């Protein structure tokens, strides 16, 4: 049976606790693969700004660190968490570091990339800070390239929150 929504997945929080994505049922979600030492790392500030502005209206941002691209997140979960908190004041939920590509990718990421293929239908995540916008019903609305800043997708987020 095909997976119908993001709510069918679990993850591990950056603090090691189990997280059921069903916890976020009915909320708009922005799911992002992150890295601490990437040219796009300053997007953490924009993501935190969106979180602060829209969380009370129903937005949840989930960061999923990955070290797959240029070895740009080599630290432990604790080191990543400390960096995000100290450098960018990240307060939105961060998950444990893991894979976003290939057969050993986290199941959530296998599903996201199938639901919203990238350029020319490719399913692989090409770089850090690829983003997936999830509707309140748990379906993938859109995939954004790493170059899409949090500010540039704010309109799409606001539109989903208003639905």
ROTORTI-774735 format. One record per atom (N, C-alpha, C): residue number from 1; atom name; x negated, y negated, z negated. Coordinates in Angstrom, 2 decimals. Example, Ala and Ser with C-alpha at 12.3 -4.5 7.8 and 13.67 -1.06 7.14 Angstrom:
num	atome	X	Y	Z
1	N	-13.19	5.69	-7.80
1	CA	-12.30	4.50	-7.80
1	C	-13.20	3.30	-7.80
2	N	-12.85	2.25	-7.08
2	CA	-13.67	1.06	-7.14
2	C	-12.90	-0.03	-7.87
END
This chain:
num	atome	X	Y	Z
1	N	-0.85	1.19	0.00
1	CA	0.00	0.00	0.00
1	C	-0.89	-1.24	0.00
2	N	-0.55	-2.18	0.84
2	CA	-1.33	-3.43	0.94
2	C	-1.07	-4.30	-0.28
3	N	-2.10	-5.02	-0.68
3	CA	-1.98	-5.94	-1.80
3	C	-1.18	-7.15	-1.35
4	N	-0.17	-7.50	-2.12
4	CA	0.73	-8.58	-1.73
4	C	0.33	-9.95	-2.27
5	N	-0.37	-9.98	-3.39
5	CA	-0.70	-11.28	-3.96
5	C	-1.96	-11.22	-4.81
6	N	-2.47	-12.40	-5.10
6	CA	-3.67	-12.54	-5.92
6	C	-3.44	-12.02	-7.34
7	N	-2.16	-11.97	-7.75
7	CA	-1.84	-11.58	-9.12
7	C	-2.12	-10.12	-9.42
8	N	-2.40	-9.33	-8.40
8	CA	-2.68	-7.91	-8.59
8	C	-4.14	-7.64	-8.97
9	N	-4.96	-8.69	-9.05
9	CA	-6.38	-8.53	-9.31
9	C	-6.77	-8.92	-10.72
10	N	-7.86	-8.33	-11.16
10	CA	-8.47	-8.67	-12.44
10	C	-9.88	-9.18	-12.15
11	N	-10.43	-9.89	-13.09
11	CA	-11.80	-10.37	-12.99
11	C	-12.40	-10.30	-14.39
12	N	-13.67	-10.60	-14.47
12	CA	-14.35	-10.71	-15.76
12	C	-14.75	-12.17	-15.93
13	N	-14.34	-12.76	-17.05
13	CA	-14.70	-14.13	-17.33
13	C	-16.20	-14.25	-17.54
14	N	-16.72	-15.45	-17.39
14	CA	-18.16	-15.67	-17.55
14	C	-18.61	-15.34	-18.98
15	N	-17.65	-15.31	-19.90
15	CA	-17.96	-14.93	-21.29
15	C	-17.82	-13.43	-21.53
16	N	-17.53	-12.67	-20.45
16	CA	-17.45	-11.21	-20.56
16	C	-16.06	-10.66	-20.85
17	N	-15.07	-11.52	-21.02
17	CA	-13.72	-11.05	-21.31
17	C	-12.98	-10.70	-20.03
18	N	-12.07	-9.74	-20.13
18	CA	-11.24	-9.36	-18.98
18	C	-10.21	-10.46	-18.71
19	N	-10.01	-10.76	-17.44
19	CA	-9.05	-11.79	-17.03
19	C	-8.12	-11.19	-15.99
20	N	-6.83	-11.14	-16.29
20	CA	-5.85	-10.73	-15.31
20	C	-5.42	-11.98	-14.55
21	N	-5.53	-11.95	-13.23
21	CA	-5.11	-13.12	-12.46
21	C	-3.61	-13.33	-12.54
22	N	-2.88	-12.32	-13.02
22	CA	-1.45	-12.48	-13.25
22	C	-1.18	-13.57	-14.30
23	N	-2.19	-13.86	-15.11
23	CA	-2.10	-14.94	-16.10
23	C	-1.75	-16.26	-15.43
24	N	-2.14	-16.41	-14.17
24	CA	-1.96	-17.67	-13.44
24	C	-0.75	-17.64	-12.53
25	N	0.12	-16.66	-12.70
25	CA	1.33	-16.54	-11.88
25	C	2.12	-17.86	-11.91
26	N	2.55	-18.28	-10.73
26	CA	3.34	-19.51	-10.62
26	C	2.51	-20.78	-10.53
27	N	1.20	-20.65	-10.57
27	CA	0.31	-21.81	-10.47
27	C	-0.36	-21.82	-9.09
28	N	-0.70	-22.98	-8.62
28	CA	-1.54	-23.12	-7.42
28	C	-2.96	-22.86	-7.88
29	N	-3.71	-22.10	-7.09
29	CA	-5.08	-21.78	-7.47
29	C	-6.05	-22.19	-6.37
30	N	-7.22	-22.64	-6.78
30	CA	-8.33	-22.87	-5.87
30	C	-9.44	-21.94	-6.36
31	N	-9.77	-20.95	-5.53
31	CA	-10.78	-19.96	-5.88
31	C	-12.02	-20.27	-5.05
32	N	-13.16	-20.41	-5.72
32	CA	-14.39	-20.89	-5.08
32	C	-15.57	-20.02	-5.48
33	N	-16.38	-19.61	-4.48
33	CA	-17.65	-18.95	-4.84
33	C	-18.68	-20.06	-5.06
34	N	-19.34	-20.03	-6.18
34	CA	-20.20	-21.13	-6.59
34	C	-21.66	-20.70	-6.71
35	N	-22.53	-21.69	-6.82
35	CA	-23.95	-21.45	-7.06
35	C	-24.51	-22.69	-7.76
36	N	-25.47	-22.47	-8.62
36	CA	-26.03	-23.55	-9.44
36	C	-27.16	-24.33	-8.80
37	N	-27.76	-23.80	-7.73
37	CA	-28.92	-24.45	-7.13
37	C	-28.77	-24.59	-5.63
38	N	-27.62	-25.03	-5.20
38	CA	-27.27	-25.14	-3.78
38	C	-27.09	-26.61	-3.44
39	N	-27.25	-26.94	-2.18
39	CA	-26.98	-28.31	-1.74
39	C	-25.54	-28.73	-2.01
40	N	-24.64	-27.76	-2.11
40	CA	-23.23	-28.05	-2.38
40	C	-22.89	-28.03	-3.87
41	N	-23.85	-27.74	-4.72
41	CA	-23.60	-27.66	-6.17
41	C	-22.93	-28.92	-6.73
42	N	-23.23	-30.13	-6.24
42	CA	-22.52	-31.31	-6.75
42	C	-21.00	-31.26	-6.57
43	N	-20.50	-30.30	-5.76
43	CA	-19.05	-30.15	-5.64
43	C	-18.41	-29.75	-6.96
44	N	-19.20	-29.24	-7.91
44	CA	-18.65	-28.95	-9.24
44	C	-17.98	-30.20	-9.82
45	N	-18.57	-31.37	-9.60
45	CA	-18.00	-32.61	-10.14
45	C	-16.62	-32.87	-9.53
46	N	-16.49	-32.69	-8.23
46	CA	-15.20	-32.89	-7.58
46	C	-14.18	-31.86	-8.00
47	N	-14.64	-30.62	-8.19
47	CA	-13.73	-29.57	-8.65
47	C	-13.22	-29.88	-10.06
48	N	-14.12	-30.33	-10.92
48	CA	-13.72	-30.69	-12.29
48	C	-12.74	-31.86	-12.27
49	N	-12.98	-32.81	-11.38
49	CA	-12.07	-33.96	-11.26
49	C	-10.67	-33.51	-10.84
50	N	-10.60	-32.61	-9.87
50	CA	-9.29	-32.07	-9.45
50	C	-8.62	-31.32	-10.60
51	N	-9.40	-30.53	-11.32
51	CA	-8.88	-29.78	-12.47
51	C	-8.29	-30.73	-13.51
52	N	-9.03	-31.79	-13.82
52	CA	-8.55	-32.76	-14.82
52	C	-7.28	-33.46	-14.34
53	N	-7.22	-33.79	-13.06
53	CA	-6.09	-34.54	-12.50
53	C	-4.84	-33.69	-12.34
54	N	-4.98	-32.41	-11.98
54	CA	-3.82	-31.62	-11.59
54	C	-3.49	-30.41	-12.45
55	N	-4.30	-30.10	-13.44
55	CA	-4.03	-28.88	-14.21
55	C	-2.68	-28.92	-14.92
56	N	-2.28	-30.07	-15.41
56	CA	-0.98	-30.18	-16.08
56	C	0.17	-30.05	-15.09
57	N	-0.11	-30.26	-13.81
57	CA	0.91	-30.11	-12.77
57	C	0.93	-28.70	-12.19
58	N	0.01	-27.84	-12.64
58	CA	0.06	-26.46	-12.21
58	C	-1.11	-25.96	-11.40
59	N	-2.24	-26.67	-11.38
59	CA	-3.42	-26.21	-10.65
59	C	-4.37	-25.46	-11.58
60	N	-4.88	-24.35	-11.08
60	CA	-5.96	-23.65	-11.75
60	C	-7.11	-23.51	-10.76
61	N	-8.30	-23.86	-11.18
61	CA	-9.50	-23.66	-10.37
61	C	-10.28	-22.53	-11.02
62	N	-10.72	-21.59	-10.19
62	CA	-11.52	-20.47	-10.67
62	C	-12.85	-20.45	-9.92
63	N	-13.95	-20.55	-10.65
63	CA	-15.27	-20.47	-10.06
63	C	-15.84	-19.07	-10.20
64	N	-16.36	-18.54	-9.10
64	CA	-16.97	-17.21	-9.07
64	C	-18.42	-17.34	-8.62
65	N	-19.37	-17.40	-9.54
65	CA	-20.78	-17.50	-9.15
65	C	-21.23	-16.29	-8.33
66	N	-22.09	-16.57	-7.38
66	CA	-22.69	-15.51	-6.56
66	C	-24.12	-15.89	-6.24
67	N	-24.98	-14.89	-6.22
67	CA	-26.39	-15.12	-5.90
67	C	-26.73	-14.61	-4.51
68	N	-25.72	-14.40	-3.68
68	CA	-25.92	-13.78	-2.37
68	C	-26.55	-14.69	-1.32
69	N	-26.46	-15.98	-1.51
69	CA	-26.87	-16.91	-0.46
69	C	-28.11	-17.67	-0.88
70	N	-29.24	-17.25	-0.36
70	CA	-30.50	-17.93	-0.67
70	C	-30.95	-17.78	-2.11
71	N	-30.40	-16.82	-2.85
71	CA	-30.80	-16.64	-4.25
71	C	-30.57	-17.89	-5.07
72	N	-29.46	-18.60	-4.80
72	CA	-29.23	-19.90	-5.41
72	C	-28.47	-19.88	-6.73
73	N	-28.25	-18.69	-7.27
73	CA	-27.67	-18.58	-8.61
73	C	-28.26	-17.36	-9.32
74	N	-29.58	-17.40	-9.58
74	CA	-30.26	-16.23	-10.14
74	C	-30.04	-16.03	-11.63
75	N	-29.48	-17.00	-12.32
75	CA	-29.37	-16.93	-13.77
75	C	-28.36	-15.92	-14.26
76	N	-28.38	-15.71	-15.57
76	CA	-27.39	-14.86	-16.23
76	C	-26.07	-15.64	-16.33
77	N	-25.00	-14.94	-16.67
77	CA	-23.72	-15.63	-16.86
77	C	-23.85	-16.74	-17.90
78	N	-24.56	-16.46	-18.99
78	CA	-24.73	-17.48	-20.04
78	C	-25.49	-18.69	-19.50
79	N	-26.55	-18.46	-18.73
79	CA	-27.31	-19.57	-18.15
79	C	-26.45	-20.38	-17.17
80	N	-25.67	-19.69	-16.36
80	CA	-24.79	-20.37	-15.40
80	C	-23.75	-21.20	-16.14
81	N	-23.15	-20.61	-17.16
81	CA	-22.14	-21.32	-17.95
81	C	-22.73	-22.57	-18.60
82	N	-23.91	-22.44	-19.18
82	CA	-24.57	-23.58	-19.83
82	C	-24.87	-24.67	-18.80
83	N	-25.41	-24.29	-17.65
83	CA	-25.71	-25.26	-16.59
83	C	-24.44	-26.01	-16.17
84	N	-23.38	-25.27	-15.88
84	CA	-22.14	-25.89	-15.41
84	C	-21.56	-26.85	-16.44
85	N	-21.64	-26.46	-17.70
85	CA	-21.11	-27.30	-18.77
85	C	-21.97	-28.54	-18.98
86	N	-23.29	-28.37	-19.06
86	CA	-24.17	-29.50	-19.33
86	C	-24.31	-30.45	-18.15
87	N	-24.46	-29.91	-16.95
87	CA	-24.71	-30.76	-15.78
87	C	-23.44	-31.36	-15.16
88	N	-22.33	-30.61	-15.19
88	CA	-21.13	-31.05	-14.49
88	C	-19.88	-31.06	-15.37
89	N	-20.05	-30.81	-16.66
89	CA	-18.94	-30.83	-17.62
89	C	-17.78	-29.95	-17.18
90	N	-18.11	-28.81	-16.56
90	CA	-17.09	-27.90	-16.07
90	C	-16.28	-27.35	-17.24
91	N	-14.96	-27.50	-17.14
91	CA	-14.08	-26.93	-18.16
91	C	-13.04	-25.99	-17.54
92	N	-13.01	-25.90	-16.20
92	CA	-12.10	-24.94	-15.57
92	C	-12.69	-23.54	-15.72
93	N	-11.86	-22.50	-15.60
93	CA	-12.35	-21.14	-15.81
93	C	-13.43	-20.72	-14.81
94	N	-14.49	-20.16	-15.34
94	CA	-15.57	-19.58	-14.53
94	C	-15.58	-18.08	-14.81
95	N	-15.86	-17.32	-13.77
95	CA	-15.88	-15.87	-13.87
95	C	-17.33	-15.38	-13.88
96	N	-17.51	-14.12	-14.16
96	CA	-18.82	-13.49	-14.16
96	C	-19.39	-13.46	-12.74
97	N	-20.70	-13.58	-12.66
97	CA	-21.37	-13.55	-11.36
97	C	-21.15	-12.20	-10.69
98	N	-20.92	-12.25	-9.38
98	CA	-20.71	-11.01	-8.65
98	C	-20.83	-11.21	-7.15
99	N	-20.56	-10.14	-6.44
99	CA	-20.66	-10.15	-4.97
99	C	-19.34	-10.63	-4.34
100	N	-19.47	-11.37	-3.24
100	CA	-18.30	-11.82	-2.50
100	C	-18.24	-11.22	-1.09
101	N	-19.26	-10.47	-0.71
101	CA	-19.32	-9.86	0.62
101	C	-19.65	-8.38	0.53
102	N	-19.26	-7.68	1.57
102	CA	-19.65	-6.28	1.71
102	C	-18.78	-5.30	0.94
103	N	-19.14	-4.04	1.06
103	CA	-18.35	-2.98	0.44
103	C	-18.42	-3.01	-1.08
104	N	-19.47	-3.64	-1.63
104	CA	-19.56	-3.74	-3.09
104	C	-19.12	-5.12	-3.61
105	N	-18.44	-5.89	-2.75
105	CA	-17.88	-7.18	-3.18
105	C	-16.76	-6.92	-4.19
106	N	-16.53	-7.90	-5.04
106	CA	-15.41	-7.81	-5.96
106	C	-14.13	-7.59	-5.15
107	N	-13.23	-6.73	-5.59
107	CA	-12.00	-6.46	-4.84
107	C	-11.21	-7.73	-4.48
108	N	-11.18	-8.69	-5.38
108	CA	-10.50	-9.95	-5.08
108	C	-11.08	-10.58	-3.81
109	N	-12.39	-10.61	-3.72
109	CA	-13.04	-11.25	-2.56
109	C	-12.85	-10.45	-1.28
110	N	-12.78	-9.14	-1.39
110	CA	-12.47	-8.33	-0.22
110	C	-11.08	-8.70	0.30
111	N	-10.13	-8.86	-0.62
111	CA	-8.76	-9.23	-0.25
111	C	-8.69	-10.65	0.32
112	N	-9.32	-11.61	-0.37
112	CA	-9.28	-13.01	0.09
112	C	-9.79	-13.14	1.52
113	N	-10.90	-12.50	1.82
113	CA	-11.50	-12.64	3.14
113	C	-10.69	-11.94	4.23
114	N	-9.96	-10.90	3.86
114	CA	-9.05	-10.26	4.82
114	C	-7.82	-11.13	5.06
115	N	-7.31	-11.73	4.00
115	CA	-6.10	-12.55	4.09
115	C	-6.34	-13.85	4.84
116	N	-7.52	-14.41	4.73
116	CA	-7.84	-15.69	5.38
116	C	-9.22	-15.59	6.02
117	N	-9.29	-14.98	7.21
117	CA	-10.58	-14.86	7.90
117	C	-11.15	-16.25	8.21
118	N	-12.45	-16.27	8.40
118	CA	-13.13	-17.52	8.73
118	C	-13.16	-17.76	10.23
119	N	-14.08	-18.59	10.63
119	CA	-14.25	-18.97	12.02
119	C	-14.37	-17.74	12.91
120	N	-13.65	-17.74	13.98
120	CA	-13.65	-16.64	14.97
120	C	-13.25	-15.30	14.36
121	N	-12.47	-15.35	13.27
121	CA	-11.94	-14.13	12.67
121	C	-12.90	-13.36	11.79
122	N	-14.07	-13.94	11.51
122	CA	-15.01	-13.24	10.65
122	C	-14.46	-13.19	9.22
123	N	-14.70	-12.09	8.56
123	CA	-14.20	-11.98	7.19
123	C	-15.25	-12.34	6.15
124	N	-16.51	-12.28	6.50
124	CA	-17.57	-12.55	5.52
124	C	-17.54	-14.00	5.05
125	N	-17.87	-14.18	3.78
125	CA	-18.12	-15.51	3.25
125	C	-19.51	-15.88	3.75
126	N	-19.64	-17.05	4.37
126	CA	-20.91	-17.43	5.00
126	C	-21.87	-18.15	4.07
127	N	-21.33	-18.82	3.02
127	CA	-22.21	-19.58	2.14
127	C	-21.48	-19.92	0.86
128	N	-22.22	-20.46	-0.09
128	CA	-21.67	-20.92	-1.37
128	C	-20.62	-22.00	-1.14
129	N	-19.68	-22.05	-2.06
129	CA	-18.62	-23.05	-2.10
129	C	-17.59	-22.90	-0.97
130	N	-17.41	-21.65	-0.49
130	CA	-16.26	-21.34	0.34
130	C	-15.07	-21.33	-0.61
131	N	-13.95	-21.93	-0.15
131	CA	-12.81	-22.11	-1.04
131	C	-11.56	-21.47	-0.44
132	N	-10.71	-20.94	-1.33
132	CA	-9.43	-20.36	-0.92
132	C	-8.33	-21.02	-1.75
133	N	-7.34	-21.59	-1.06
133	CA	-6.18	-22.20	-1.72
133	C	-5.08	-21.15	-1.79
134	N	-4.56	-20.94	-2.98
134	CA	-3.54	-19.93	-3.24
134	C	-2.24	-20.64	-3.64
135	N	-1.14	-20.23	-3.00
135	CA	0.18	-20.80	-3.31
135	C	0.70	-20.24	-4.64
136	N	1.77	-20.86	-5.13
136	CA	2.39	-20.43	-6.39
136	C	2.88	-18.99	-6.34
137	N	3.17	-18.48	-5.14
137	CA	3.65	-17.10	-5.01
137	C	2.49	-16.09	-4.90
138	N	1.25	-16.58	-4.98
138	CA	0.09	-15.71	-4.99
138	C	-0.49	-15.38	-3.63
139	N	0.06	-15.96	-2.56
139	CA	-0.48	-15.69	-1.22
139	C	-1.54	-16.74	-0.87
140	N	-2.46	-16.35	0.01
140	CA	-3.50	-17.27	0.45
140	C	-2.90	-18.26	1.44
141	N	-3.08	-19.54	1.17
141	CA	-2.60	-20.59	2.06
141	C	-3.64	-20.93	3.11
142	N	-4.89	-21.11	2.64
142	CA	-5.92	-21.58	3.55
142	C	-7.30	-21.29	3.00
143	N	-8.23	-21.13	3.92
143	CA	-9.65	-20.96	3.60
143	C	-10.36	-22.22	4.05
144	N	-11.31	-22.69	3.23
144	CA	-12.07	-23.90	3.54
144	C	-13.56	-23.57	3.58
145	N	-14.24	-24.18	4.52
145	CA	-15.69	-24.02	4.65
145	C	-16.40	-24.69	3.47
146	N	-17.63	-24.29	3.21
146	CA	-18.40	-24.92	2.13
146	C	-18.52	-26.44	2.27
147	N	-18.51	-26.93	3.50
147	CA	-18.65	-28.37	3.73
147	C	-17.40	-29.15	3.36
148	N	-16.27	-28.48	3.20
148	CA	-15.04	-29.16	2.78
148	C	-15.18	-29.51	1.29
149	N	-15.21	-30.80	1.02
149	CA	-15.36	-31.24	-0.37
149	C	-14.04	-31.08	-1.11
150	N	-14.11	-30.98	-2.43
150	CA	-12.86	-30.93	-3.20
150	C	-11.96	-32.14	-2.90
151	N	-12.56	-33.30	-2.72
151	CA	-11.78	-34.50	-2.43
151	C	-11.05	-34.38	-1.09
152	N	-11.69	-33.73	-0.12
152	CA	-11.09	-33.64	1.22
152	C	-9.92	-32.67	1.27
153	N	-9.78	-31.80	0.28
153	CA	-8.66	-30.86	0.28
153	C	-7.61	-31.22	-0.77
154	N	-7.77	-32.35	-1.41
154	CA	-6.84	-32.77	-2.45
154	C	-5.41	-32.88	-1.92
155	N	-5.25	-33.38	-0.70
155	CA	-3.92	-33.52	-0.11
155	C	-3.22	-32.18	0.03
156	N	-3.97	-31.15	0.46
156	CA	-3.38	-29.81	0.59
156	C	-2.99	-29.26	-0.79
157	N	-3.80	-29.53	-1.80
157	CA	-3.49	-29.07	-3.15
157	C	-2.22	-29.76	-3.64
158	N	-2.14	-31.07	-3.47
158	CA	-0.96	-31.82	-3.91
158	C	0.29	-31.32	-3.20
159	N	0.17	-30.99	-1.92
159	CA	1.30	-30.48	-1.15
159	C	1.79	-29.14	-1.74
160	N	0.85	-28.27	-2.07
160	CA	1.22	-26.97	-2.64
160	C	1.84	-27.14	-4.03
161	N	1.31	-28.07	-4.80
161	CA	1.87	-28.30	-6.14
161	C	3.30	-28.83	-6.05
162	N	3.61	-29.57	-5.00
162	CA	4.95	-30.15	-4.84
162	C	5.98	-29.14	-4.34
163	N	5.53	-28.00	-3.83
163	CA	6.47	-26.99	-3.30
163	C	7.26	-26.32	-4.41
END
